[in-house]
């Protein structure tokens, strides 16, 4: 039973850490220009 409680707490901590990282990436602008990179890869650089 103690192992199950530890695993539940560990999953909550890891889920919370993932949520914090996702929110940080939203605030830092990682998802602002989704189409730009897709179009840039098709053009050759001079």
C-alpha angles and dihedrals in degrees: 000000000000091000091053092051090050092050092049091051091046092051091050091050093048092046091050091049090051090050091050092050091048093050090047090053091050092052094046092056101249092144100041100103110030096157097047096072091045091055096040093059091060095058124076118234115237 
